[in-house]
Amino acid sequence: MTHRMKRFLNHSEAAYQAWLAVEQHVRSAGVPHATLELVKLRASQINGCAFCLDMHARDAREHGESEVRLWTLAGWREAPYYTPAERAALALTEAMTLLDAHGVPDEIWDEAAAHFEEAQLAALVVGIVQINTWNRVNVALRVPPMTKI
């Protein structure tokens, strides 16, 4: 695959800085770092974003994430390694990433709301939207792993 726009940041610096500010907001809202990385990885798996998969797997490992949890993330429903709160966040991630005309089912929303305070849940929603944004930019531009956009 050919990287389509190697100077994306030159043309979209303001948007990039705004996205980084959103990232900072999400990280400061009290959602556990491990949960956020799992959410980012799961959305990136669904969206096929090699750049984000590489980056967030590295970030997760650097913050102590176990290999087995990274290896089994695509099968999180069957794997015993995830907490109930992480499972709720992953279900919400999948529902929001694969959004259809019916939106997020009530049972998925209610389960997430049972595990996260309202401010955390709001940040989780923003974080899911944000990783989907990053995924779509990187996939559209065909950004290979370990490349600056």
WOTA-V459648 format. One record per residue. N is the residue number from 1. RES is the residue in one letter. PSI is psi in whole degrees, -180 to 180 (* if undefined). Layout:
n=N res=RES psi=PSI
n=N res=RES psi=PSI
This chain:
n=1 res=M psi=145
n=2 res=T psi=128
n=3 res=H psi=121
n=4 res=R psi=-31
n=5 res=M psi=90
n=6 res=K psi=-13
n=7 res=R psi=33
n=8 res=F psi=-46
n=9 res=L psi=-32
n=10 res=N psi=-30
n=11 res=H psi=-14
n=12 res=S psi=36
n=13 res=E psi=-41
n=14 res=A psi=-43
n=15 res=A psi=-45
n=16 res=Y psi=-46
n=17 res=Q psi=-38
n=18 res=A psi=-42
n=19 res=W psi=-39
n=20 res=L psi=-37
n=21 res=A psi=-39
n=22 res=V psi=-44
n=23 res=E psi=-45
n=24 res=Q psi=-43
n=25 res=H psi=-48
n=26 res=V psi=-45
n=27 res=R psi=-27
n=28 res=S psi=3
n=29 res=A psi=0
n=30 res=G psi=4
n=31 res=V psi=131
n=32 res=P psi=139
n=33 res=H psi=-43
n=34 res=A psi=-40
n=35 res=T psi=-45
n=36 res=L psi=-41
n=37 res=E psi=-39
n=38 res=L psi=-42
n=39 res=V psi=-46
n=40 res=K psi=-42
n=41 res=L psi=-43
n=42 res=R psi=-44
n=43 res=A psi=-40
n=44 res=S psi=-34
n=45 res=Q psi=-48
n=46 res=I psi=-42
n=47 res=N psi=-7
n=48 res=G psi=37
n=49 res=C psi=98
n=50 res=A psi=-38
n=51 res=F psi=-51
n=52 res=C psi=-36
n=53 res=L psi=-47
n=54 res=D psi=-50
n=55 res=M psi=-48
n=56 res=H psi=-27
n=57 res=A psi=-42
n=58 res=R psi=-47
n=59 res=D psi=-44
n=60 res=A psi=-45
n=61 res=R psi=-42
n=62 res=E psi=-26
n=63 res=H psi=16
n=64 res=G psi=8
n=65 res=E psi=141
n=66 res=S psi=150
n=67 res=E psi=-41
n=68 res=V psi=-36
n=69 res=R psi=-34
n=70 res=L psi=-42
n=71 res=W psi=-34
n=72 res=T psi=7
n=73 res=L psi=-40
n=74 res=A psi=-25
n=75 res=G psi=36
n=76 res=W psi=-29
n=77 res=R psi=-33
n=78 res=E psi=-18
n=79 res=A psi=141
n=80 res=P psi=11
n=81 res=Y psi=0
n=82 res=Y psi=142
n=83 res=T psi=163
n=84 res=P psi=-39
n=85 res=A psi=-41
n=86 res=E psi=-40
n=87 res=R psi=-41
n=88 res=A psi=-42
n=89 res=A psi=-39
n=90 res=L psi=-40
n=91 res=A psi=-42
n=92 res=L psi=-41
n=93 res=T psi=-48
n=94 res=E psi=-43
n=95 res=A psi=-40
n=96 res=M psi=-33
n=97 res=T psi=-37
n=98 res=L psi=35
n=99 res=L psi=132
n=100 res=D psi=-171
n=101 res=A psi=-17
n=102 res=H psi=-7
n=103 res=G psi=-155
n=104 res=V psi=122
n=105 res=P psi=146
n=106 res=D psi=-41
n=107 res=E psi=-33
n=108 res=I psi=-45
n=109 res=W psi=-47
n=110 res=D psi=-38
n=111 res=E psi=-43
n=112 res=A psi=-43
n=113 res=A psi=-27
n=114 res=A psi=-20
n=115 res=H psi=-15
n=116 res=F psi=139
n=117 res=E psi=161
n=118 res=E psi=-43
n=119 res=A psi=-39
n=120 res=Q psi=-42
n=121 res=L psi=-41
n=122 res=A psi=-44
n=123 res=A psi=-37
n=124 res=L psi=-43
n=125 res=V psi=-47
n=126 res=V psi=-41
n=127 res=G psi=-39
n=128 res=I psi=-43
n=129 res=V psi=-43
n=130 res=Q psi=-46
n=131 res=I psi=-33
n=132 res=N psi=-36
n=133 res=T psi=-52
n=134 res=W psi=-46
n=135 res=N psi=-47
n=136 res=R psi=-38
n=137 res=V psi=-50
n=138 res=N psi=-39
n=139 res=V psi=-44
n=140 res=A psi=-39
n=141 res=L psi=-5
n=142 res=R psi=48
n=143 res=V psi=119
n=144 res=P psi=160
n=145 res=P psi=149
n=146 res=M psi=39
n=147 res=T psi=147
n=148 res=K psi=137
n=149 res=I psi=*
